[in-house]
Amino acid sequence: MESRSKAHVSWCILLEITVAVLFCSNAQAAPLKITLDTYRNCIDGSILSFSVSCCPGVELDLNVTVVDFIPKRDRLSGHRIRKALQCLTGEELRTYTEKLTRAYELMRALPSSDPRSLHQQELTHCAHGTGSFVQDGLKADSNFTLDIHSSWIFLPWHRMFIYFHERILQKLLDDPTFTLHFWNFDNGLDGRTSSTEGCSEPGHFFPGIYNDNSTSTFEPSRSNRTRVLNVPIDLTFPVMFSEADPAVALRCVNEAVPRNREAMHLAMQKGRVSRDFFGIPFRYGDVRPPMLVGGGSLEYFPHNSLHDWVGGFMRTPLRATGDPVFYPAHANVDRLWDVWMKLGDGRELLQPTDPDWLDAEFLLWDENRVLRRLKVKDVLNIADLGYSYEKVYDASWIFWQNSTGLVSSAMAPTQP
């Protein structure tokens, strides 16, 4: 796994494909489809000039039966509410911390041949995000490989992944009520705003529950930024950066809050067409999409900025899911997709209805080590999956009108 140690490659400079290559697609356009053969034919992937080896099937038994996942039939009993981490207090916080820590102790202790292990969670995301999976029947040397970033696949695939990760934690704890709460990093309250509905505490600080270096939720590779008290995340954090660059200087609350609010306001705008928020289409027969021009607004900011700001494993899809903070961060990305759909102004009409999106098909391991087949259309309604999100103070960025122009130019990556 030596190649995987070259992990500190910026999240936003992942691919070498030019914009022109994006339009060189196979005439057999159809929904993407991951099968057992896809796993068996896994190859070394790539990031920039680095070859990476992260095929999950190498250590797994792939002589298995794939079982279709049907949400209303297969979801766990009861309804779970994912809560904002910053509003957990008292006994609830203590109990959750104990359970979360125990869950990752158990997950880290699983053998590497167990698809539920943190090691295999890491490999699964890596293989899906580095071109290691070749589209069935197509040639790898023509770049007909898979990437779950930079296209309309980003949001639904990560929803699937977080969903089954949560179920694995429940199984390890023998607690079907356990819920993976979210890092409400977009909540830019600065102490001058209050709300009587839901959680109204600021959520833009790194969650302390993941910052105890004596516990299983800690990841030592993270940037020192995450350990500085009372310094909020910077959702305009530069990509393609050097730590020596003055642009990566820490921003205090008074400076970071208006920038973060503006960044969120822009990222969550309606957009003109579907791809503005969801990203470009990615179908069977299309080449691997280029990161810098293919993703939707939510993927660029705040998602990419968050990964780079946290640093360490989180800066690259090779290792990102080996850091437990990946999961509450992506739970919030999932929440923001749900929020965007409910903001009105016709947003729900921009969610893709193309069968090539709805019927895109993936395989993920569940809590019982069963390989499950899911389609995008199976995960569009989180109520069908048995969970919802606690209300938080999204008004901190929804109604942000006092744009300073500080970040708007940086948040407009060229779309093809």
N, C-alpha and C positions, 0 to 999 in steps of 0.2 A: 504493500500500500504506500510505497514511497512517494508515488506521484500525487497521492491525495494529501500529502503533507504540504504541498505547495498551495495551501488553501487561501492565503490572504490575497485573493484577486478581487478587485472591486466588483460588487454585485452588478453594476451597470455597464461593465465593459466585457461582457461574457463572450460575445460572438464576433467572428471575423467576417461574417457574410455582409456583403454590400447591399444597399437598397435595391440595386438592379437585380440581384440574384433572387430577391423575394418574389419576383414575378415569373421566374422560371419554374413552373410547376408542371407536374405530370397531368396528362389529360384525363386520368382516371379519378377525378375528384369525387370524394365520398367522405363519410365520417371517419375520423381517426378511430383505430381499433387496436387495443392492446390485448394480446392473446398469450397463451402459454408459450407458443412459438416465439413470440417477441422476447419473452424472458430467456428462453433457451438460446436464442441467437444474439444475445447481448454482446456488445463489442466495447472496446475502450472508447470512451468519449473524449471530449476536448473542451478546453477553455483557453482561448487565445492560442498560444503556441504550445500549451501544455497538454500532454496526453494524460487522461485520468482513468483509473480502473476502479469501478464501483458497481459491478454487476451483482445484484442481490441473489441471483440464482446459483451462484458458485457454491454457496454454503447451505442452500436450501434444497429440500426434497420437492422437485417439481412434478413428481408422479402423483398428482392430486386431481381431484374433481373440482372444477370451478362451479360455484353456486351463485345463481343470480340473487342480487340484493333487491328486495321489494320493500320500500320504506315503511309503508303502513303495516305490512306484515312482520317485518324483521326488526323494527325499532324496539328498544327496551320499553318496558311498561313505565307509566308515569311521565310527567313532563318536567324537564329541568330548566332552570333559569340560570344562565351564565351571568355572573355578576362582575361589576367593576372591582378590580383588586384594591383600588385605593379607598373603597368604602367598606371593606371588611374590617371589623373592629371587635375587640373583646374576645369572648368565647368563640364566636364564629371564626375569627381570624386565627386563633390558636388551633382550633380543630382542623381548619383547612390546611394550615401550615404543616401540621403533623401528618395529615393524610397525603398531601402532595409530596412531602419529603420521603415518606415511606414508599409511595408508588414509584418514584424514580430510583430509590435504592433497589427495589425489586426488579425494575426494568433494566437497570445497569447490570444486575447480577445474572440475568438470563444468558444462556449460551449464545454464541454468535450464530448458531444454526437455527435459533428460534426467531421466526419472522416478527415477533412482538418485541424483540430486544431493541434497545436504543441504537445499537450498532446497525441493525437491519433497517430501522426507521431512517437512519442516516443514509444508508446505501440506496434505499428506495427513492428518496428525494433526489439524491445525486444522479442515479441512473436516468430518472425522468427529466432531469434538468441539464444534462451535459451531452446530449446526443448519443447516449449509449444504447438506446433502443432504436433499432431500425424498423421502419414501417414494413410490415409483412409483405414479402414479394418484391420489394424494391432494393436498390443497391445502396449500401452504406457509403461507397466512395462518391456517390452523387449527392450526398448530404440529405438524403431522404430519411432523416432521423427525427426523433421526438424531442421537443422541449416544452415544458409546462409553463414557461415564462414567455412574455412578449407576444401574447396573442389572446384570443377569447377563451383559451383553455385555462388561463391563470386562475381566475376566481373559482370556477366550479371544481377544478382538481384539488385545490388547496382546501376547499370546504370538505370534500370527501376525505382527504388525508387527516385533517384535524378531527373530524367526526370519529373515524376509526381509532385514532390515537387516544381519544377520550374513552372510548369503549375498552381499549386495552388497559388503561389505567384503572377503570372500574373493575375489570376482571382480576387484575393483580391484587387489588385491595379487597376483593370479594364484597364490593359495595356498589350496587347498581344505581345508587342515588348520587354518587360522586360526580361533580360537575367541574369542568375545566373553565375557570373564570378568566376574564380577559384583561389585558393591559390597555387601559383607556388612554393611550398616548396622545390622542387628538384633543382631549379635554383641556383647553387652555385657560381655565379659570385663573385669575391673578389675584384673588382675594377681594376684589371689589364687586364681584358679581355673585348673586345668590339665586337659588332656585328652591322651590318647595316640592318639586316633583323629581323622584328618583335620586340618583347619586349626583351631588353637586360639588364634590371635592375635586381639586385639580388632579388630573391623572397623568400629567406629562413628565413626572419624575420616574426614573428607573425603579421598578417595583422591588421594595426591600426584601420581600419574601424570596426573591431569587438571588439575593446578594450576600447571603451568609456563606462564607467560604468553608464552613464546616459541614455543609449539607449537600445532598445529592442534586440540588437544583442549581448549584453554582457552577459556572464555567470559567476557569482562570484565563482563557485566551481573550476575554472581552477587553475592550479598551478601558483605560483608567477613567475615561469620562463617566462610565456607568457607576463609579464608586465615589464620585464627588457629590456631597450632600447639597441639596437645594439648587441643583443645576438641572434645568429641564432638558428634555430631548430637543434636538434641533431638526425639525422636519424639512428644513431647507439645506440640510447638510450636503456639502459638495461631493460629487462622485468623481472617480478618476483622480483621487487626491493623494498627496503625501502627508504623513503626520506632521511634517515640518512646515507645511503650507499654513500661512497665517489665517487663511479662510476657515480652518478647522478649529479656531480658537473657541473656547467655551463661551456661551452666551448666558447672561444672567436672565432672571425671569422677565424683567422689564423690557429687555431687548428681544428675547425669544418669543414671548407670547404673541405680540402683533405679527411677527413673521409666520409663526405656526398657524395662527388663525387665518391669515391670508392664504397660506399654502393649502390648508384644508378647504377653504371656501372655493378656491380654484379647482382643486382636485375633484370636488363633489358637485361641480356644476353639471347641468343637464347635458351639455354638448350638443353638437349639431346632428351627428349621426352615431350609430351604435358603437363604432370602433373608438370614438373619442373616450368612452368610459371603459368599454370591455376589451378593447384591443382588436387587432386585425384578425380576420378569419384564418384558421389553420385547419386544412383538410387533408385527407389521405392523398398523397401524391404531391403535396407542397413540400418545398425544402424547409429545413429548420429555420424558424423566424429569427431575424436579427433583433437583439435586445433593445438597441437604442432607438428603433423606429417602430416597433411592433406593438408595444404594450399600451394599455389604457391609462387614463390619468391617475387612477388610484394605485396602480402598480408603480408608476414613476415616483410620485409624491403622494402619500408619505412612505409607501412600502420600501422602495429602494433606499431612500434616505435613512430610514430607521435601521435597516440592515447595516449600512455603512457606519452609522453613528455608534451602534452597539459594538461593532468591530469583532475581531477574532473570528471564530467559526462562522458567525453570522454574516460575514462579508462575502461568502461564497456558497453556491448551492452544493458544493462538495461536502461541506461540513455543517451547514446551517442547522439542520435538524438534530445535530448532536448536542446543541445547546438548548436546554429545557425552556429558555425564555422565548424561543421560536414559537412555541405553541400558544401562549397567551397573546403574543403579538399578532399572530395570524388569526386567532379567534376574533380580535378586534377588526382586522381587515375584512373578515367574513361578516361581522356586524355592520360595518360601514357599507358593504354591498346591500345588505338588507335595509339599512337606513336610506340609502340612495333611492331604492325602489319605492320607498314610501314618502319621498319628499314631494311627489306630485309634479305638476307642470309637464305631464306627458312622459316622464322618465320611463315608466313601466312599458311604454310602447317602443322604447329603444332597446329593451332587452332582446337579444337575437331570437328569432323564430325559425331560423334556417335549420332544416333537418340535419345538416352536416354538423351543427353545433349540438342540437338536442340529442342526437343519437351517437355522439362521440362516446367511446366505450373504454373503460379502464378496469384494471384488476388491482385490488388491494386486499391485504390480509386482515382478517377480523380478530377479535379477542380470543377466539377459539382455534386460531391457526388455520382457519378455513379461508381459501382464496375466493373473494367475492367479486362478481362482475357488476359494475355500475355504469349507468349512462348519465350524461349531464342532466337530462330531464328528470332523473330520479332525485336530484338534490336541490331543485329550484325553490322548494317551499320548506323552510326550516321547521315549520310546525309538523310537517310529515315526518321529520327526523326526530321529533320529540323534544325540541328545545327552543328557547327564545332568549332574548337579552334584556337585562335590566335597563331601565331608562336612565340615561345620563344627560348631562347638560350639553347637548349638541348645538344649542343656540349660540355657544361661544364662537362657533365659526359659521353656522348657517346664515346668520344675519350680519356677517362681517362686511361692512360697506366702506370702511375707512382705509381703502387700499393705499399703501405707500408706494407701490410699484417696485418694492425691494426684491420681490421674488417672482413676479409674474413673468419676466423674460426668461428666467431660469426654468420655469415650469412649462415651457412650450417646446418639447422635443419635436423634431420634424416628423410628420406622418407621411407615409407614401401616398 
